[in-house]
Structures are given as C-alpha cells and as structure tokens.
C-alpha cells in the first residue's frame, strides 16, 4: 500500500548539530588583510598610526557632509573620535622625539 503522507525528514542528532556548528565557527582564520613588518620600530609604527588616523578623519569628514539627521551626527561623532585619537597619537610621537 502506498503512503499518502511521506515520512517527516530525519532530524539531525544533537551531536551532528554540534559538529556542524563547530566546523562552521572554527574554520581556519583567513590571513589578515594588513600586517606590520617585524622590524618596524615603535616610533615608525606610531607615525604610521598618525597618518592612518589623518586619512580616516578626512574620510569621515567627507562622508559627514553628504548625510542628514542622525546619520550625520553619528558620522560627525566618528570624525571627532578619530581626531581625538590622532591628537593623542601625535602627542605620543612628540614625546618620543629628543628635546633640543
């Protein structure tokens, strides 16, 4: 005799779900998109940080001009935080330079 209703799909066991979740979340990490050279000095790294923050601040400033409302406020706050971080990085760099 033929069945009118097919059998329900087989549910995976808890162990199968666990293994599938682990294999998904614990995949080998992809290589980082940016790395620093091993011989990079602290002062040079700090100078690069200052340059990157300057570029990020310019990008945030440009983005802020095209927005309105809350989005503009959030972009402006981001620009302000970047400027604050750049000011601190510049100050740290100044502290490293020998006083004449």
MMTF fields as JSON, N, C-alpha, C and O atoms, coordinates in Angstrom:
{
  "mmtfVersion": "1.0.0",
  "mmtfProducer": "UNKNOWN",
  "numBonds": 399,
  "numAtoms": 400,
  "numGroups": 100,
  "numChains": 1,
  "numModels": 1,
  "chainsPerModel": [1],
  "groupsPerChain": [100],
  "chainIdList": ["A"],
  "bondAtomList": [4, 2, 8, 6, 12, 10, 16, 14, 20, 18, 24, 22, 28, 26, 32, 30, 36, 34, 40, 38, 44, 42, 48, 46, 52, 50, 56, 54, 60, 58, 64, 62, 68, 66, 72, 70, 76, 74, 80, 78, 84, 82, 88, 86, 92, 90, 96, 94, 100, 98, 104, 102, 108, 106, 112, 110, 116, 114, 120, 118, 124, 122, 128, 126, 132, 130, 136, 134, 140, 138, 144, 142, 148, 146, 152, 150, 156, 154, 160, 158, 164, 162, 168, 166, 172, 170, 176, 174, 180, 178, 184, 182, 188, 186, 192, 190, 196, 194, 200, 198, 204, 202, 208, 206, 212, 210, 216, 214, 220, 218, 224, 222, 228, 226, 232, 230, 236, 234, 240, 238, 244, 242, 248, 246, 252, 250, 256, 254, 260, 258, 264, 262, 268, 266, 272, 270, 276, 274, 280, 278, 284, 282, 288, 286, 292, 290, 296, 294, 300, 298, 304, 302, 308, 306, 312, 310, 316, 314, 320, 318, 324, 322, 328, 326, 332, 330, 336, 334, 340, 338, 344, 342, 348, 346, 352, 350, 356, 354, 360, 358, 364, 362, 368, 366, 372, 370, 376, 374, 380, 378, 384, 382, 388, 386, 392, 390, 396, 394],
  "bondOrderList": [1, 1, 1, 1, 1, 1, 1, 1, 1, 1, 1, 1, 1, 1, 1, 1, 1, 1, 1, 1, 1, 1, 1, 1, 1, 1, 1, 1, 1, 1, 1, 1, 1, 1, 1, 1, 1, 1, 1, 1, 1, 1, 1, 1, 1, 1, 1, 1, 1, 1, 1, 1, 1, 1, 1, 1, 1, 1, 1, 1, 1, 1, 1, 1, 1, 1, 1, 1, 1, 1, 1, 1, 1, 1, 1, 1, 1, 1, 1, 1, 1, 1, 1, 1, 1, 1, 1, 1, 1, 1, 1, 1, 1, 1, 1, 1, 1, 1, 1],
  "groupList": [{"groupName": "UNK", "atomNameList": ["N", "CA", "C", "O"], "elementList": ["N", "C", "C", "O"], "formalChargeList": [0, 0, 0, 0], "bondAtomList": [1, 0, 2, 1, 3, 2], "bondOrderList": [1, 1, 2], "singleLetterCode": "X", "chemCompType": "L-PEPTIDE LINKING"}],
  "groupTypeList": [0, 0, 0, 0, 0, 0, 0, 0, 0, 0, 0, 0, 0, 0, 0, 0, 0, 0, 0, 0, 0, 0, 0, 0, 0, 0, 0, 0, 0, 0, 0, 0, 0, 0, 0, 0, 0, 0, 0, 0, 0, 0, 0, 0, 0, 0, 0, 0, 0, 0, 0, 0, 0, 0, 0, 0, 0, 0, 0, 0, 0, 0, 0, 0, 0, 0, 0, 0, 0, 0, 0, 0, 0, 0, 0, 0, 0, 0, 0, 0, 0, 0, 0, 0, 0, 0, 0, 0, 0, 0, 0, 0, 0, 0, 0, 0, 0, 0, 0, 0],
  "groupIdList": [1, 2, 3, 4, 5, 6, 7, 8, 9, 10, 11, 12, 13, 14, 15, 16, 17, 18, 19, 20, 21, 22, 23, 24, 25, 26, 27, 28, 29, 30, 31, 32, 33, 34, 35, 36, 37, 38, 39, 40, 41, 42, 43, 44, 45, 46, 47, 48, 49, 50, 51, 52, 53, 54, 55, 56, 57, 58, 59, 60, 61, 62, 63, 64, 65, 66, 67, 68, 69, 70, 71, 72, 73, 74, 75, 76, 77, 78, 79, 80, 81, 82, 83, 84, 85, 86, 87, 88, 89, 90, 91, 92, 93, 94, 95, 96, 97, 98, 99, 100],
  "secStructList": [7, 7, 7, 1, 1, 7, 7, 7, 7, 7, 7, 7, 7, 2, 2, 2, 2, 2, 2, 2, 2, 2, 2, 2, 2, 6, 1, 7, 7, 7, 7, 7, 1, 7, 7, 7, 7, 6, 6, 7, 7, 2, 2, 2, 2, 2, 2, 2, 2, 2, 2, 2, 2, 2, 2, 2, 2, 2, 2, 2, 2, 2, 2, 2, 2, 6, 7, 7, 2, 2, 2, 2, 2, 2, 2, 2, 2, 2, 2, 2, 2, 2, 2, 2, 2, 2, 2, 2, 2, 2, 2, 2, 2, 2, 2, 2, 1, 7, 7, 7],
  "xCoordList": [0.834, 0.0, 0.885, 1.874, 0.547, 1.317, 0.888, -0.292, 1.87, 1.582, 1.143, 1.709, 0.152, -0.319, 0.603, 0.905, 1.046, 1.899, 3.299, 3.457, 4.324, 5.682, 6.161, 5.616, 7.194, 7.801, 8.39, 8.886, 8.345, 8.942, 10.45, 11.037, 11.072, 12.531, 13.205, 12.739, 14.312, 15.07, 15.782, 16.54, 15.559, 16.22, 17.632, 17.843, 18.589, 19.957, 20.065, 19.34, 20.989, 21.201, 21.852, 22.362, 21.831, 22.481, 23.975, 24.568, 24.561, 25.997, 26.273, 27.259, 25.409, 25.587, 25.467, 26.244, 24.498, 24.333, 25.559, 26.053, 26.036, 27.209, 28.432, 29.155, 28.657, 29.798, 29.695, 30.696, 28.495, 28.308, 28.576, 29.199, 28.108, 28.348, 29.838, 30.367, 30.508, 31.95, 32.721, 33.616, 32.373, 33.109, 32.866, 33.734, 31.684, 31.399, 32.165, 32.79, 32.122, 32.71, 34.206, 34.88, 34.729, 36.147, 36.946, 37.958, 36.497, 37.26, 38.579, 38.677, 39.588, 40.858, 40.646, 39.945, 41.246, 41.077, 41.752, 42.81, 41.113, 41.719, 42.911, 42.953, 43.862, 45.037, 44.62, 43.685, 45.298, 44.926, 45.117, 46.006, 44.27, 44.355, 45.499, 45.87, 46.049, 47.14, 48.071, 47.621, 49.349, 50.333, 51.429, 51.656, 52.088, 53.194, 54.507, 54.605, 55.502, 56.817, 57.425, 57.271, 58.111, 58.706, 59.714, 59.869, 60.402, 61.448, 60.919, 61.708, 59.611, 59.023, 59.229, 58.832, 59.848, 60.117, 58.836, 57.862, 58.863, 57.713, 57.402, 56.242, 58.448, 58.26, 57.692, 56.8, 58.202, 57.685, 56.233, 55.415, 55.931, 54.554, 53.623, 52.521, 54.055, 53.242, 53.048, 51.968, 54.078, 53.958, 52.966, 52.177, 53.005, 52.038, 50.615, 49.672, 50.462, 49.146, 48.617, 47.444, 49.476, 49.065, 48.585, 47.569, 49.322, 48.924, 47.598, 46.741, 47.428, 46.173, 44.992, 43.908, 45.204, 44.136, 43.804, 42.643, 44.812, 44.574, 43.695, 42.751, 44.015, 43.213, 41.79, 40.824, 41.668, 40.339, 39.51, 38.308, 40.149, 39.427, 38.951, 37.83, 39.798, 39.394, 38.241, 37.324, 38.276, 37.194, 35.899, 34.835, 35.994, 34.799, 34.239, 33.021, 35.107, 34.649, 33.92, 32.877, 34.467, 33.82, 32.484, 31.541, 32.396, 31.153, 30.094, 28.919, 30.505, 29.574, 28.836, 27.654, 29.525, 28.914, 27.726, 26.828, 27.696, 26.616, 25.45, 24.515, 25.479, 24.422, 23.546, 23.896, 22.389, 21.476, 20.981, 21.056, 20.486, 19.867, 20.831, 21.991, 20.309, 21.103, 22.352, 23.394, 22.254, 23.429, 24.555, 25.727, 24.197, 25.205, 25.834, 27.042, 25.014, 25.53, 26.484, 27.524, 26.13, 26.983, 28.3, 29.364, 28.235, 29.461, 30.312, 31.537, 29.676, 30.408, 31.072, 32.202, 30.372, 30.954, 32.14, 33.144, 32.026, 33.135, 34.342, 35.476, 34.086, 35.163, 35.828, 37.053, 35.029, 35.565, 36.425, 37.499, 35.966, 36.74, 38.064, 39.095, 38.032, 39.269, 40.222, 41.421, 39.696, 40.534, 41.156, 42.319, 40.379, 40.915, 42.038, 43.077, 41.832, 42.865, 44.113, 45.229, 43.938, 45.086, 45.851, 47.082, 45.136, 45.785, 46.633, 47.758, 46.101, 46.855, 48.057, 49.134, 47.872, 48.986, 50.077, 51.266, 49.672, 50.653, 51.419, 52.633, 50.708, 51.358, 52.335, 53.429, 51.967, 52.869, 54.105, 55.214, 53.917, 55.049, 55.964, 57.187, 55.369, 56.173, 56.998, 58.133, 56.445, 57.168, 58.37, 59.332, 58.33, 59.442, 60.619, 61.764, 60.331, 61.381, 62.269, 61.778, 63.593, 64.5, 64.29, 64.056, 64.383, 64.234, 65.564, 66.626, 65.482, 66.703, 66.852, 67.815],
  "yCoordList": [-1.172, 0.0, 1.243, 1.296, 2.223, 3.456, 4.424, 4.531, 5.122, 6.124, 7.415, 7.823, 8.046, 9.326, 10.443, 11.372, 10.359, 11.378, 10.794, 9.707, 11.503, 10.963, 11.038, 11.77, 10.26, 10.299, 11.692, 12.314, 12.191, 13.5, 13.414, 12.339, 14.54, 14.492, 14.073, 14.379, 13.365, 12.902, 14.089, 14.777, 14.342, 15.432, 15.005, 13.887, 15.887, 15.513, 15.397, 16.049, 14.551, 14.389, 15.645, 16.478, 15.774, 16.912, 16.937, 18.002, 15.759, 15.678, 16.201, 16.904, 15.859, 16.341, 17.865, 18.53, 18.41, 19.874, 20.523, 21.541, 19.926, 20.44, 20.428, 21.42, 19.303, 19.191, 20.185, 20.785, 20.366, 21.302, 22.735, 23.511, 23.089, 24.43, 24.656, 25.716, 23.674, 23.812, 23.965, 24.803, 23.156, 23.245, 24.59, 25.089, 25.178, 26.486, 27.602, 28.434, 27.627, 28.73, 28.577, 29.569, 27.384, 27.177, 26.892, 26.191, 27.427, 27.278, 28.019, 28.977, 27.572, 28.296, 29.765, 30.079, 30.628, 32.061, 32.439, 31.919, 33.348, 33.827, 34.715, 35.291, 34.82, 35.644, 37.097, 37.569, 37.804, 39.199, 40.04, 39.779, 41.052, 41.9, 42.915, 43.55, 43.064, 44.01, 43.445, 42.972, 43.492, 43.054, 44.106, 44.887, 44.107, 45.04, 44.272, 43.138, 44.896, 44.284, 44.096, 44.952, 42.983, 42.663, 43.709, 43.933, 44.354, 45.315, 46.737, 47.66, 46.933, 48.268, 48.768, 48.11, 49.932, 50.481, 51.063, 51.317, 51.266, 51.842, 53.229, 53.571, 54.025, 55.389, 55.39, 56.18, 54.513, 54.434, 53.938, 54.413, 52.987, 52.487, 53.603, 53.748, 54.381, 55.49, 56.549, 57.129, 56.798, 57.752, 57.244, 58.019, 55.947, 55.361, 55.449, 55.699, 55.244, 55.375, 56.791, 56.979, 57.784, 59.182, 59.423, 60.083, 58.884, 59.043, 58.355, 58.915, 57.149, 56.425, 57.156, 57.219, 57.701, 58.453, 59.734, 60.138, 60.372, 61.568, 61.217, 61.938, 60.106, 59.669, 59.29, 59.613, 58.608, 58.218, 59.448, 59.485, 60.454, 61.685, 62.394, 62.902, 62.432, 63.075, 62.314, 62.927, 60.983, 60.174, 60.413, 60.566, 60.445, 60.685, 62.079, 62.255, 63.066, 64.428, 64.494, 65.139, 63.831, 63.813, 63.105, 63.52, 62.044, 61.289, 62.097, 62.075, 62.796, 63.571, 64.614, 64.87, 65.212, 66.281, 65.797, 66.587, 64.516, 64.018, 63.435, 62.918, 63.503, 62.877, 63.915, 65.092, 63.453, 64.322, 63.585, 62.358, 64.316, 63.733, 62.965, 63.34, 61.863, 61.055, 60.48, 60.358, 60.128, 59.587, 60.619, 60.276, 61.863, 62.926, 63.079, 63.291, 62.972, 63.093, 61.942, 62.151, 60.742, 59.581, 59.707, 59.432, 60.12, 60.298, 61.42, 61.311, 62.484, 63.58, 63.124, 63.514, 62.296, 61.768, 60.866, 60.879, 60.091, 59.233, 60.077, 59.768, 61.138, 62.048, 62.643, 62.747, 63.027, 63.612, 62.595, 62.943, 61.349, 60.318, 60.057, 59.871, 60.045, 59.846, 61.008, 60.799, 62.238, 63.411, 63.353, 63.714, 62.9, 62.772, 61.738, 61.972, 60.59, 59.555, 60.062, 59.769, 60.816, 61.372, 62.362, 62.371, 63.194, 64.151, 63.43, 63.845, 62.35, 61.585, 60.883, 60.833, 60.342, 59.679, 60.695, 60.405, 61.884, 62.94, 63.322, 63.52, 63.425, 63.784, 62.698, 63.006, 61.442, 60.338, 60.372, 60.119, 60.684, 60.781, 61.934, 61.807, 63.069, 64.205, 63.833, 64.29, 63.014, 62.608, 61.731, 61.69, 61.04, 60.155, 60.91, 60.464, 62.043, 62.787, 63.467, 64.022, 63.414, 64.032, 65.551, 66.211, 66.067, 67.522, 68.2, 67.748, 69.277, 70.007, 71.252, 71.998],
  "zCoordList": [0.0, 0.0, 0.0, 0.73, -0.794, -0.879, 0.215, 0.549, 0.763, 1.798, 1.133, 0.118, 1.695, 1.18, 1.673, 0.923, 2.913, 3.526, 3.671, 4.228, 3.175, 3.305, 4.743, 5.569, 5.017, 6.342, 6.577, 5.637, 7.816, 8.1, 7.914, 8.045, 7.61, 7.446, 8.733, 9.831, 8.577, 9.744, 10.366, 9.682, 11.628, 12.33, 12.703, 13.175, 12.494, 12.876, 14.393, 15.144, 14.811, 16.252, 16.811, 16.062, 18.116, 18.766, 18.432, 18.26, 18.346, 18.045, 16.626, 16.406, 15.674, 14.306, 14.254, 13.57, 14.973, 15.021, 15.645, 15.161, 16.714, 17.408, 16.487, 16.394, 15.812, 14.903, 13.75, 13.359, 13.203, 12.1, 12.555, 11.83, 13.755, 14.29, 14.527, 14.192, 15.095, 15.342, 14.041, 13.938, 13.05, 11.79, 11.108, 10.392, 11.33, 10.742, 11.447, 10.79, 12.771, 13.519, 13.778, 14.057, 13.694, 13.987, 12.722, 12.763, 11.621, 10.386, 10.539, 11.306, 9.808, 9.887, 9.51, 8.548, 10.266, 10.025, 8.712, 8.357, 8.015, 6.78, 7.141, 8.228, 6.244, 6.569, 6.772, 6.124, 7.658, 7.913, 6.659, 5.848, 6.512, 5.328, 5.444, 4.456, 6.634, 6.845, 7.9, 8.944, 7.635, 8.628, 8.733, 7.809, 9.857, 10.082, 10.007, 10.476, 9.419, 9.294, 10.68, 11.552, 10.88, 12.179, 12.634, 13.835, 11.695, 12.039, 12.214, 12.413, 12.147, 12.285, 13.711, 14.672, 13.838, 15.169, 15.766, 15.059, 17.072, 17.763, 17.221, 16.99, 17.021, 16.527, 15.107, 14.796, 14.252, 12.887, 12.87, 12.082, 13.742, 13.828, 14.284, 13.755, 15.25, 15.747, 14.66, 14.543, 13.877, 12.772, 11.73, 11.189, 11.452, 10.512, 11.058, 10.306, 12.36, 13.001, 12.807, 12.484, 13.003, 12.814, 11.386, 11.171, 10.408, 9.007, 8.72, 8.037, 9.235, 9.019, 9.659, 9.079, 10.841, 11.507, 10.749, 10.694, 10.165, 9.359, 8.16, 7.839, 7.504, 6.351, 6.778, 6.087, 7.908, 8.398, 8.751, 8.488, 9.344, 9.686, 8.424, 8.381, 7.395, 6.134, 5.494, 4.947, 5.555, 5.007, 5.772, 5.172, 7.094, 7.912, 7.657, 7.601, 7.502, 7.24, 5.899, 5.787, 4.889, 3.582, 3.611, 2.937, 4.385, 4.498, 5.241, 4.874, 6.267, 7.088, 6.255, 6.484, 5.298, 4.507, 3.681, 3.388, 3.297, 2.46, 3.226, 2.615, 4.545, 5.351, 6.024, 6.101, 6.515, 7.266, 8.5, 8.57, 9.448, 10.639, 11.515, 11.686, 12.072, 12.993, 12.335, 12.979, 11.065, 10.379, 10.341, 10.499, 10.135, 10.124, 11.505, 11.62, 12.558, 13.923, 14.249, 14.875, 13.827, 14.092, 13.332, 13.886, 12.075, 11.291, 11.892, 11.935, 12.351, 12.996, 14.28, 14.573, 15.05, 16.28, 15.96, 16.672, 14.9, 14.472, 14.082, 14.449, 13.338, 12.95, 14.189, 14.25, 15.163, 16.397, 17.155, 17.647, 17.252, 17.945, 17.234, 17.88, 15.913, 15.145, 15.389, 15.573, 15.393, 15.654, 17.046, 17.227, 18.027, 19.386, 19.425, 20.041, 18.765, 18.733, 18.023, 18.451, 16.947, 16.226, 17.097, 17.088, 17.846, 18.737, 19.772, 20.051, 20.345, 21.342, 20.709, 21.304, 19.503, 18.825, 18.472, 18.609, 18.018, 17.725, 18.981, 18.94, 20.093, 21.365, 21.782, 22.253, 21.621, 21.962, 21.085, 21.555, 19.814, 18.895, 19.299, 19.24, 19.713, 20.174, 21.398, 21.54, 22.277, 23.498, 23.165, 23.931, 22.05, 21.685, 21.077, 21.159, 20.472, 19.787, 20.834, 21.817, 20.601, 21.576, 21.635, 20.623, 22.846, 23.045, 22.741, 23.171, 22.001, 21.619, 22.454, 22.283]
}
